[in-house]
Every structure is written in structure tokens, then in C-alpha cells.
Amino acid sequence: MPFLTSIQIDGIDYQLESESGPFRACLQAEELEPGLHLVHLILESDEAATPSPFKLTWSQPIVDTQYEWTPACGPKRWLEVPWEQPLRSKATEQAPVICQYNLAQTNRITFACSDVLNHIEMASRIREHNATFVACVDFFVQPVAPLREYRATLRVDRRAIPYHEALDQVQAWWAALPDITPAPVPDLGRMPMYSTWYSFHQDLTAAAVEHQCELAKGYGCEAVIIDDGWQTDDNSGGYAHCGDWEVAPSKIPDMRAHVARIHTLGMKCLLWFSVPFIGEYDRAFQRFEGKYLCKVAWCKAHVLDPRFPEVREYLIALYEKAVREWDFDGLKLDFVDSFTPTAENYKERNPAHDIDSVPAAVDRLLRDTMVRLRAIKPGVLIEFRQSYVGPLMRHYGNLFRAADCPNDAVTNRTRTLDIRLIAGNTATHSDMLMWSRDEPVESAALQLLNILFSVPQISVKLDEIPGDHQRMLRFWLQFWREHREVLLDGKLEPQHPELLYPFVLAKTDSCWIGAFYSDVVAPLSGKLPDEFWLINATAQPRVVIECDTTPGAYETQTYNVLGEPQSRATVSLTPGISTLAVPVSGLIHFKHDTQRA
């Protein structure tokens, strides 16, 4: 029978509806504080059944709301029109949260769902004829296994707080839910790393990687990620040679010895795996015939079905071998968002499955992977990249990396900050940094300056970039290491997402660090600390700040892009606008002058 049930909260009607099915539905409301509510959804059936899609909807007037942020928004931060695609999330893709805010960056509504495992679709679209938002959360749009009960909670926050605080409280709410406790992050996961991907792609050798590691260690990198290519002699790309995961002897004759030599340099090692793919050219392809979810034609590979226990065991044993036998310190687990079920996958129950639900089987695969790897090395590092950086992924892994954006500093900045807004204390890493050796050094530096509020991953051949690039990189990585507690752990205030974060500020009680990415006036509100830094990642040789208090006198020192000291001065900051000379791709240091204060 079709059902429709509703509940009213602060004058807004929330309606739960479905076309048909045996399920009974219930909505319950809970107020945590004025403007902050939980809406609990409960579905029950006397017998296990496949639920039809059902929808939770509500509408509200569009008042003082100009922008929208989602984990998948990319450069698009505008309000949704009716024909746009919804936000889609599941354990291994995005996260179910939408934040709408105003020009003052104040939250107007942020809503998030507790179901971070299954496929959820969310939207808040403009209704043109009466200037309202029609918001919806759609459940079971994607096929699922039969069930008898389903529970989910919608967290609705209408408080007038900064948008980034609203999002940070969502990640804390998720982290407190059962079975979603974020994995601990070893200190190594918060240190710069070298990656072989852009610098080598698949064309790598043990000797070449070790040479770059030796150089990278001198720059302050503490680990290397050995990416795609170690498992095949074929350097043409694609994933047709994934699945057996045997080392290509022409590239790395002895993997354990290779790792040991890198360890001797004082660096740790992570190894790349493409988790779901079995390539058509590997022996394992025939072994798992009949145990695939689908074919991925573009890469000549098939996606394994994790509902088979032997599939999960095969994959986990591969990862155990890398950590135990080859002595790797972590893994880069790629393409886990490709475990996508279809109606055909649920057409009939297979007795060889020990788990009926594909999302639940992926969850079991990743949970068991972490338990068994931590039994070997408790501090094992696991990297996931956008778009699979949601709440459950924080439970499985401890490094989140921005999705691939080679040579694109602006996108790298945007993506790392988007991750940080809902990642809590999970380490956010930049996409690998690469640039042309022909770049002016100030332009090359932008690759690093734009990701200062994340952990840098470097992927250029360090002996092939010019000398001034080397000096620049050495200085900025040293600056980052010296100030990472502020950059990573300070209160993060990324300004104006709709403008792709033109100014970002990280604050502790004793130090602030702000970075300019566009020619804007940056507000420095409240009592300033005794020490702060401003970084100029713009094309202008100055930055402009606005204070709303009387900070007093500061001794200042500017540095150029290479970290060479430039001018010193005493600056008396007063309420209002101050223009400060700062070299392009350089910075200025403020130290409170207590004698003049």
C-alpha cells in the first residue's frame, strides 16, 4: 500500500512518502536546541522485502540564502534549479550533507543524513512560482537487498552560525555514531610525502624511485607512495593488468629489498592497489568468473563482487602480503567507489553469498582489511581519494587525498579545503604536486601555496627542476613542517566557498596563519595573537587586511618566494584597512612589539 506520513517542526512540514510496499512508516522529531533538530525515520515490515524508493521532503521560503555547498559541488556553489542532478552518496562516494548559506557566510540550513553506508540522494531545489526551496532526501533509489527494518536520522541545522562551523559539527555528529569512529592518524600521515604517479606514471624502476626518495628526504618528505606500474610491464595505462598483483621483475626485481633500501634512507613506503578491478589479461580473471558485479569496458577490467567471502579473502590476503612480506607501511586503496550494484545483482539470492547487500559487503571488506592490517602494523596508513572521503571512510582509512588535478593549483586548493570541512582530524592530503620546469619560480610556488592547509604530496623529479625551484620547494616545505600544528590543527576558517576560498585562515591561541589566493580585503576580527603570518599567493606585491580592534605595534619581516629575508619594519595596526607590501609568492611575519604595545 502507498504510504504518506508527516511531522511538523518549527512550522515546516516534513513528509515521508513511497509508492507502494509492505512497509509501515514513522517519523519522530527531536529538538537538540533551538534551530537544531533530528528527524528520525523508521520503516518496518513483517517479512523481509525489497523496499520501493521513498522520499523525505519539505519546503521553505528562500530567505537570505545565496549559495550552496556540498561535498560534490566542485566549482559550482550556486543554488539548485529543478533539473539539476541531486547529490549522490554512499559509503565509498561523497557524504550526505548539504549546506546553504548567505553572503555573510552564515548558515541558513545544513541538513545531513545518518545513513552513510547506502546510496542516498539529496537536493534542495528552487521552486520558481513561489520562491521556495523544495528539499528532498531519497532512499532506496538504487537496488538493495531485502530487509525488515530500516532506520535513519536527518540532522537539520537552521542556526545562524558560520557555515564552516555547521559543517564541522556535522562531521563530529557522524563520528559519534555507532561503528563510525574515525581511525587514528599516525604522525607519519601528517608529514609531506613523495608520490611516483605524476613523476613516473607507470614507467618506474626500483633504482629511479630510490634516487628520488633520497632527494625527497632532504626536502622533508617522510614517506613515498609507489603508485601504479609496479605490477606490470605494460605502461600503456588502463587496468587490464590488475588482479594478480605480482611485482614486475623488470622494474623491481626484489620488492622487499627495494622497500628495505627506502627504509634505510629514513623514509616509509605505501603501495598502490586498484581494489575492485580484475583485468582481463591477468590469471585471476578466469579464477573469479561468475563473481563480478559488472564489466568496465573502458579499462578492460571487471568489478569483483564482495558478497563472496572468497573475493574478500583474496583481496585482504594481497594487502597482508604487502605489509607483512614486503614490509610496506601503508596502502593506497583506489577505485573503491566502483562497487556499484545493479538490479541484476539482486535478481535472485546466491547461496554462495554470505552477505546479501553490496554496500554491507564493501563495509565488511574494508573493516576486515583494517583489522587484519593493524594486527600486523598498528600504525598502518591507508589512503583514499576524493570522491570516497565520507564518514565511513574515516573509519577505514586515515589519509584523504584530493582527486587528481595535475598542475591545477586552484582546483587543488578547492578540493583540499572541501575535504577538510567535513574530515575532522583525518589527515587531508593534496593531490600530487607537479609543474613545468619552465615555470617562473613564483608561479611554480603556487602549487604548494594553494595547498598549505593540507599535507603536501610532491611528484616531480627533484633533480630535473631548476635550482630556484629546488630552493623554493625546500623553503616552503620547511615552513610547512614548522607550522603544521597551526595549518592542520588550528581552527580553520576558509572564506567564501562560492569564490573558491580567496582567503583562508587557521588559528590557534598563540599563532594565526592566513593565505591570500585572490586580491581581496581579508578580515582579521577580534583580538589578534602575538604572532601571525600572512602568505601572498596572488599576482600583486601586497596584501590588504581589515582589523576591527586596535592590535597595536608589530615587528614585521617579509620574505620572498625563496625564503630570503627582505624588509623589516614596525607596523602599528589600527581599526580599519591596512595595505602591506609582501612579495609575490612570499610572506610577512608579525611579532607583537610588547614595548610599543
Secondary structure, DSSP 4 states (H G I P E B T S, - for coil): --EEEEEEETTEEEEEEESS-S-EEEEEEEEEETTEEEEEEEEEEEEEE-PPPEEEEEEEE--S--EEE-TT-TT--SPBPTTSPPEEEBTTB--SEEEEE-TT-BEEEEEEES--SS-EEEEEEEETTTTEEEEEEEES-S----EEEEEEEEEEE---SBHHHHHHHHHHHHHTSTT-PPPP--GGGGS-EEESHHHHTT---HHHHHHHHHHHHHHT--EEEE-TTTT-S--S-SSTT-SS----TTT-S-HHHHHHHHHHTT-EEEEEEESSEEETTSTHHHHTTT-EEEEEGGGTEEEE-TTSHHHHHHHHHHHHHHHHTS--SEEEEE-GGG----GGGGSS--TT-S-S-HHHHHHHHHHHHHHHHHHH-TT-EEEEETT--SHHHHHH-SEEEPPP-TT-HHHHHHHHHHHHHHHTTSEEEPPPB---TTS-HHHHHHHHHTTTTSB-EE-S-TTTS-HHHHHHHHHHHHHHHHTHHHHHHSEEEE--GGGT-SEEEEE-SSEEEEEESSS-EEEE-S---SEEEEEE-SSSSEEEEEESS--EEEEEEEE-TT--EEEEEEEEE-SEEEEEE--TT-EEEEEE-TTT-
